[in-house]
Amino acid sequence: MRWLAIHFPLLALESFASEASQQPLAITGLQGSRQRILICNKRAAELGVAAGMRPGAARALCSGLRLLPRDERRERAALEAVADWSGCFTSQISLDPPWGILLELAGSLRLFGGVHPLLSRIGSGLKALEYSTQICLAPTPGGAMLLAREGREMLVPDRRMLRRVLAGVPLQRLPLKRAGREALYSMGLKTLGDLLKLPTAGLGRRLGPEFVAYLERLLGRLPDPRPQFLPPVRFQRRLELPAEVRGTSALLFAAKRLIMELAGFLHARQAGTQCLEWILFHGGGKESSFQLRLMVPEREPGRLQMLLRERLERLKLSAPVREIGLLVAVIEPLPERPLPLFGESGVSGVMPFLLERLQARLGQDSLCSIRQVADHRPERAWVKNGVGVEFARAADKIDSDPILTIFNGLRRPLWLLPEPEPLVTKNGWPWWRGRLHLEPERERIESGWWDGEAVSRDYFIARAPGGEQLWIYRELQGARCWFLHGFF
């Protein structure tokens, strides 16, 4: 067994989106029977605030200090979110509240190329999630977590080495009752190593069988089964901001963490999504939302973050934002492919990504495509269509002249006028900024008699004196006038 313990020493603070504000911030809670500063951010520490202070004294040092009460439910939600993200590395995950998770990695080493590459990927991901961590890899879950909490970040290869390393852990780090700890101190014992030198029977009489069993599990002499973390069916997370946000650029900082957590959620399920619903929580119970839609299922965080940035640039906030949430209700299987979880975008196909960026920037309904219709009349030979994945994939494969299309072996322009414009004729010859030169190629269209909008025309490609290529036609009936219908 190879247990990785991840301890989050600053989770009480980092469960808030601290990057959304440079305001001095501190978390308060009970120490004994009195309110004290439990932890503060870097900005507050620079102004003299420290753990253990009374809130009033801290505010006297820093008038702009914002105090938030410790929120254990928020910490638990953040812990579960990281556990869910960890599913992209292993399915054997266990929570170790209030500030830790455990990952059993023995079954994942070969997949990720060994211990060091795997730990490197996990470390990079935790850094991207913007959590401070202390980690330790050891043969037992209890031993790994105890060392991680002590800040002893190391790889312990076997139980013999584990016993030696644990020997230096102070007794106050162990789950001892106060009376038992004081009794050990009175005997001159200070560390776990001192304790392990005593006979087991004597320890049982002094400290109880439960504590002895704890030590046996710690050292790997007894099994230490841990409850399995059950991941949620859908991704739904919200993150409180430490201060109200009035600009969309600040939202991107908080959204980055949610996107990284989503990437782990999807990667663990070998899935992607085409719809991200973002919810902005304002004061007074009000909220607003918007959707980010994709052409193809995706889970790569760099790409999702880029699309969100494009969308936020045109978003106007109706009110200051206090919390941001992300909901992904539908996921789709995504074939496994080499995918950098925390690197640059691994885009498959240029056109889908281009269209997604344009829709994010301009709006979902701002783009349309053109689809051909089985009708010889040019004005009826096409219809507007939506921009979907089929169009994107087809457009990605186009390798032809972009200024024209081929219809029944003849060239037609992509640029048609809304209505044909009559041309001036001189001596029966069409003019447009001068006399037009007609190419020999001609397309005759006689169609539409069945719907009352019959046409009878000869189409020509014409070149103007300035070099422009025009698509013109001459009526075959009536006055036989010339008309301009499009440009190449």
C-alpha positions in Angstrom: 0.0 0.0 0.0 1.2 3.5 -0.9 -0.8 6.1 0.9 -0.4 9.8 0.0 -1.6 12.1 2.7 -2.5 15.7 1.7 -2.8 18.1 4.5 -4.3 21.6 3.9 -3.0 23.8 6.7 -4.6 27.0 5.4 -8.0 25.5 4.3 -10.0 27.7 6.7 -8.7 30.7 4.7 -8.2 29.2 1.2 -11.8 27.8 1.1 -12.6 31.4 0.2 -11.5 32.8 -3.1 -8.8 34.9 -1.6 -7.3 35.9 -4.9 -10.4 37.8 -5.7 -9.3 40.6 -3.4 -6.1 42.1 -2.0 -7.9 43.2 1.1 -6.5 42.1 4.5 -8.4 39.0 5.6 -8.5 36.9 8.7 -10.5 33.9 9.9 -11.8 34.0 13.5 -12.9 31.1 15.8 -13.0 29.9 19.4 -9.9 29.1 21.2 -11.0 27.8 24.5 -14.0 30.1 25.3 -12.7 33.2 23.6 -12.7 34.4 20.0 -9.3 34.6 18.4 -7.7 35.1 15.1 -7.1 31.6 13.7 -5.4 32.4 10.5 -4.9 35.4 8.2 -3.8 36.1 4.7 -0.4 37.5 3.6 -1.6 41.1 3.3 -3.0 41.0 6.9 0.2 39.4 8.2 2.3 42.2 6.6 0.3 44.7 8.6 1.0 42.9 11.9 -2.0 40.6 12.3 -1.1 37.1 13.7 -2.9 33.9 14.8 -4.0 34.0 18.5 -4.8 37.7 18.5 -8.1 39.1 19.8 -10.2 40.4 16.9 -10.3 43.9 18.5 -6.5 44.0 18.8 -6.1 42.9 15.2 -8.5 45.6 13.9 -6.5 48.2 15.9 -3.4 47.2 14.0 -5.3 47.0 10.6 -8.3 49.2 10.2 -9.2 47.7 6.9 -9.1 44.1 8.1 -12.0 42.0 7.1 -12.9 39.3 9.6 -14.8 36.1 8.6 -16.0 33.4 11.0 -14.6 30.0 10.4 -17.0 28.0 8.2 -16.6 24.3 8.7 -19.2 23.4 6.1 -17.3 25.5 3.5 -14.1 23.7 4.5 -15.8 20.3 4.1 -17.1 21.3 0.7 -13.7 22.4 -0.4 -12.2 19.2 0.9 -14.7 17.1 -1.1 -14.1 19.2 -4.2 -10.4 18.4 -4.0 -11.1 14.7 -3.3 -13.4 14.6 -6.4 -10.6 16.3 -8.5 -8.2 13.6 -7.2 -10.2 11.0 -8.9 -8.2 11.6 -12.1 -5.2 9.9 -10.3 -6.9 7.1 -8.3 -10.3 5.8 -7.3 -9.1 4.9 -3.7 -9.8 8.2 -2.0 -10.7 8.9 1.6 -11.4 12.1 3.5 -9.5 12.9 6.7 -11.4 15.8 8.1 -11.1 18.6 8.9 -8.1 19.4 6.6 -6.9 16.3 4.9 -7.5 13.7 2.2 -5.8 10.3 1.6 -5.1 8.8 -1.8 -4.0 5.1 -2.2 -1.6 5.2 -5.1 -0.2 1.7 -5.5 -2.5 0.9 -8.4 -1.7 4.2 -10.2 2.1 4.1 -10.2 2.5 2.2 -13.4 -0.1 4.2 -15.3 1.7 7.5 -14.5 5.2 6.2 -14.9 6.2 5.8 -11.3 6.1 7.6 -8.0 8.0 10.8 -8.9 6.0 11.6 -12.1 2.8 10.9 -10.3 3.6 13.1 -7.4 4.8 15.8 -9.7 1.4 15.8 -11.5 -0.5 15.9 -8.3 1.7 18.7 -7.0 1.2 20.7 -10.1 -2.6 20.3 -9.9 -2.8 21.3 -6.3 -0.7 24.4 -7.1 -3.1 25.2 -9.9 -6.0 24.9 -7.5 -4.2 27.5 -5.3 -4.2 25.4 -2.1 -1.3 25.3 0.3 -0.4 21.7 1.1 1.9 19.4 3.1 2.1 15.9 1.6 3.7 12.6 2.7 3.8 9.2 1.1 3.9 6.3 3.5 2.8 2.6 3.9 0.0 3.4 6.3 -2.7 6.1 6.0 -2.4 7.2 9.6 1.3 7.4 9.5 1.3 9.4 6.2 -1.2 11.9 7.6 0.5 12.3 10.9 3.8 13.1 9.1 2.0 15.4 6.7 0.5 17.4 9.5 3.9 17.7 11.0 5.2 19.2 7.8 7.5 16.3 7.1 7.1 16.0 3.4 8.9 12.8 2.4 8.6 9.4 0.8 8.6 6.6 3.3 9.4 3.4 1.5 8.5 0.7 4.2 7.2 0.2 7.7 10.7 -0.1 9.2 11.6 3.4 7.9 8.1 4.6 9.0 8.7 3.6 12.6 12.0 5.5 12.6 10.5 8.6 11.2 7.5 8.6 13.5 9.7 8.3 16.5 10.4 12.0 16.4 6.7 13.1 16.4 5.9 15.0 19.7 3.3 13.4 22.0 1.0 16.5 21.7 0.3 15.5 18.1 -1.3 12.1 19.2 -5.0 11.7 20.0 -4.4 11.4 23.8 -6.6 12.6 26.5 -5.2 15.3 28.7 -4.7 13.1 31.7 -2.9 10.4 29.8 -0.6 13.0 28.1 0.3 14.6 31.4 1.0 11.1 32.9 3.4 10.4 30.1 5.1 13.8 30.5 5.5 13.1 34.2 7.4 9.9 33.2 9.8 12.0 31.1 8.3 10.8 27.8 8.2 13.5 25.0 8.0 11.8 21.7 6.2 8.8 20.0 9.6 7.1 19.9 9.8 7.3 23.7 6.3 5.8 23.9 7.0 2.9 21.6 9.8 1.7 23.9 7.3 0.8 26.6 5.7 -2.6 26.8 2.4 -2.8 24.9 0.6 -4.4 27.9 1.6 -1.5 30.1 0.4 1.1 27.5 -2.9 -0.7 27.3 -3.4 -0.4 31.1 -2.4 3.3 31.2 -3.9 4.6 28.0 -6.6 2.1 27.1 -6.9 -0.5 24.3 -8.3 2.0 21.8 -5.1 4.0 21.9 -2.9 0.9 21.6 -5.0 -0.2 18.5 -4.4 3.3 17.1 -0.6 2.8 17.4 -0.8 -0.6 15.8 -2.7 0.8 12.8 -0.2 3.7 12.7 2.7 1.3 12.3 0.9 -1.1 10.0 0.6 -4.0 12.4 -3.2 -3.8 12.2 -5.4 -3.1 9.2 -6.6 0.5 8.9 -9.6 0.5 6.6 -10.8 4.0 5.5 -14.3 4.9 4.3 -14.3 5.4 0.5 -15.1 8.8 -0.8 -18.2 8.6 -3.0 -18.0 11.2 -5.8 -21.1 13.1 -6.8 -23.0 12.3 -10.0 -22.9 15.9 -11.3 -20.5 18.8 -10.8 -21.9 21.6 -8.7 -19.7 24.0 -6.8 -19.9 27.5 -5.5 -17.2 29.7 -4.1 -17.6 32.7 -1.8 -15.6 35.8 -2.5 -14.0 37.5 0.5 -15.2 40.9 -0.8 -17.9 42.0 -3.3 -16.6 42.0 -6.9 -17.8 44.7 -9.2 -15.7 43.9 -12.3 -15.6 40.7 -14.4 -11.9 40.5 -14.5 -11.8 39.6 -10.8 -14.3 36.8 -11.4 -11.8 35.0 -13.6 -9.5 34.4 -10.5 -12.2 32.6 -8.6 -13.5 30.8 -11.7 -10.0 29.3 -12.4 -10.2 27.1 -9.3 -13.7 25.9 -10.2 -12.5 25.1 -13.8 -9.5 23.1 -12.4 -11.8 21.1 -10.1 -14.2 20.5 -13.0 -11.2 19.2 -15.1 -10.4 16.6 -12.5 -14.0 15.7 -12.2 -14.3 15.1 -15.9 -11.0 13.4 -16.3 -11.7 10.9 -13.6 -14.9 9.9 -15.6 -13.1 10.0 -19.0 -15.8 12.5 -20.0 -16.2 16.0 -21.3 -19.0 18.6 -21.3 -20.5 20.9 -23.9 -22.4 23.2 -21.4 -21.1 25.1 -18.4 -23.7 27.1 -16.4 -22.2 29.9 -14.4 -24.2 31.4 -11.5 -23.4 34.7 -10.0 -24.8 35.3 -6.5 -25.6 38.9 -5.6 -26.8 40.4 -2.3 -30.4 40.1 -1.1 -30.9 36.6 -2.5 -30.6 37.8 -6.1 -28.7 35.8 -8.7 -27.9 35.8 -12.4 -26.5 33.2 -14.7 -25.1 32.6 -18.1 -24.1 29.5 -20.1 -20.9 28.7 -21.9 -21.5 26.3 -24.7 -19.0 24.3 -26.7 -19.0 22.7 -30.1 -17.6 19.4 -28.9 -17.3 17.8 -25.4 -14.2 19.2 -23.7 -12.5 19.0 -20.3 -9.2 20.8 -20.9 -8.9 23.7 -18.4 -6.8 26.0 -20.5 -9.4 26.0 -23.3 -12.4 26.4 -20.9 -10.7 29.3 -19.1 -9.9 31.0 -22.4 -13.6 30.7 -23.5 -14.8 32.0 -20.2 -12.4 35.0 -20.5 -14.0 35.8 -23.9 -17.5 35.5 -22.5 -16.7 37.7 -19.4 -15.4 40.5 -21.6 -18.9 41.2 -22.8 -20.7 40.5 -19.5 -22.2 43.5 -17.7 -22.8 42.8 -14.0 -26.2 43.8 -12.8 -25.0 44.1 -9.2 -21.8 43.3 -7.2 -21.0 39.6 -6.9 -20.6 37.8 -3.6 -20.3 34.2 -4.7 -19.7 32.4 -8.0 -21.0 29.0 -8.8 -20.5 26.4 -11.6 -23.0 23.7 -12.6 -22.4 20.9 -15.1 -25.4 18.7 -15.3 -24.6 16.7 -18.4 -21.3 15.0 -19.3 -20.5 12.9 -22.3 -17.9 10.1 -22.8 -14.7 11.5 -24.2 -12.2 9.1 -25.8 -8.9 9.0 -23.9 -6.2 11.0 -25.5 -2.9 12.6 -24.4 -4.2 15.6 -22.5 -2.2 18.0 -20.4 -4.5 18.4 -17.4 -2.7 21.6 -16.2 -0.9 22.7 -19.3 -1.8 24.5 -22.5 -4.9 23.8 -24.5 -4.9 20.5 -26.4 -7.3 21.7 -29.1 -8.4 19.1 -31.6 -9.4 21.0 -34.7 -8.9 24.7 -35.4 -12.4 25.5 -36.6 -14.4 24.2 -33.5 -12.2 26.3 -31.2 -12.4 29.4 -33.4 -16.2 29.1 -33.5 -16.4 28.6 -29.8 -14.3 31.7 -29.1 -16.4 33.8 -31.5 -19.7 32.6 -29.9 -18.3 33.3 -26.4 -17.2 36.8 -27.4 -20.2 37.8 -29.7 -23.1 35.7 -28.4 -24.5 32.3 -29.0 -26.8 33.4 -31.8 -24.3 35.7 -33.5 -23.0 33.1 -36.0 -24.7 31.2 -38.7 -23.6 28.9 -41.5 -24.9 28.5 -45.1 -26.3 25.2 -46.3 -26.9 24.4 -50.0 -30.5 23.5 -51.2 -31.4 21.5 -54.3 -32.6 24.5 -56.3 -30.9 25.9 -59.4 -32.0 29.5 -58.7 -29.1 31.2 -57.0 -31.3 33.1 -54.5 -32.9 29.9 -53.5 -29.9 27.6 -53.6 -28.9 28.2 -50.0 -30.4 28.8 -46.5 -29.0 30.0 -43.3 -28.2 27.3 -40.8 -26.9 27.0 -37.3 -23.3 26.6 -36.4 -22.9 23.2 -35.0 -20.3 20.5 -34.6 -21.1 19.0 -38.0 -20.4 22.3 -39.7 -17.2 22.9 -37.6 -15.8 19.5 -38.5 -16.7 19.9 -42.2 -15.1 23.4 -42.3 -12.0 22.0 -40.7 -11.5 19.8 -43.7 -12.1 22.3 -46.4 -9.1 22.7 -48.7 -10.3 24.8 -51.7 -10.5 28.4 -52.9 -12.5 30.3 -50.3 -13.9 32.9 -52.7 -16.1 30.6 -54.8 -18.1 27.5 -54.8 -18.8 24.9 -57.5 -22.4 24.2 -58.6 -22.9 21.5 -61.3 -19.3 22.0 -62.4 -19.7 25.8 -62.8 -18.3 28.5 -60.6 -20.6 30.6 -58.5 -19.6 33.4 -56.0 -20.3 33.1 -52.3 -21.2 36.8 -52.2 -24.6 37.4 -53.6 -26.4 40.8 -53.5 -29.7 40.9 -51.5 -31.5 41.7 -54.8 -30.0 41.7 -58.4 -29.1 45.3 -59.5 -29.8 46.4 -63.1 -26.7 47.3 -65.1 -26.3 50.1 -67.5 -25.9 48.9 -71.1 -24.2 50.7 -74.0 -24.7 49.4 -77.5 -26.2 46.3 -75.8 -23.1 45.7 -73.7 -23.1 45.7 -69.9 -21.2 48.3 -68.0 -20.1 48.6 -64.4 -17.4 51.2 -63.7 -16.6 50.8 -67.4 -17.2 48.2 -70.0 -17.3 44.6 -68.7 -15.3 41.8 -70.3 -17.3 38.5 -70.3 -15.6 35.1 -69.9 -16.7 32.4 -72.3 -18.2 30.2 -69.6 -22.0 30.5 -69.4 -24.6 29.0 -67.0 -28.2 28.9 -68.3 -30.9 28.7 -65.6 -34.5 28.0 -66.5 -36.3 27.0 -63.3 -39.1 27.8 -60.9 -42.1 27.4 -63.2 -43.8 25.2 -60.6 -44.0 27.8 -57.7 -44.8 30.9 -59.7 -41.3 32.4 -59.4 -39.8 31.2 -62.7 -36.5 32.5 -63.9 -34.9 32.3 -67.3 -31.3 33.7 -67.3 -27.9 33.3 -68.8 -25.1 33.9 -66.2 -21.6 35.1 -67.0 -18.4 35.8 -65.1 -17.4 39.3 -66.0 -14.2 41.3 -65.3 -14.4 45.1 -64.6 -11.8 47.5 -65.7 -10.5 47.7 -62.1 -10.0 43.9 -62.0 -13.1 43.0 -60.0 -14.8 39.8 -60.8 -18.6 40.0 -61.1 -21.4 37.5 -61.6 -23.9 38.9 -64.0 -26.9 37.6 -65.9 -29.0 38.5 -68.9 -32.7 37.8 -69.0 -33.8 35.4 -71.7 -37.3 36.8 -71.9 -38.9 40.2 -72.0 -36.5 43.2 -72.3 -33.4 40.9 -72.0 -31.8 43.3 -69.5 -28.5 42.8 -67.8 -28.2 42.5 -63.9 -25.4 42.3 -61.4 -26.1 39.4 -58.9 -22.8 38.9 -57.0 -19.1 39.3 -56.6 -16.2 36.8 -56.5 
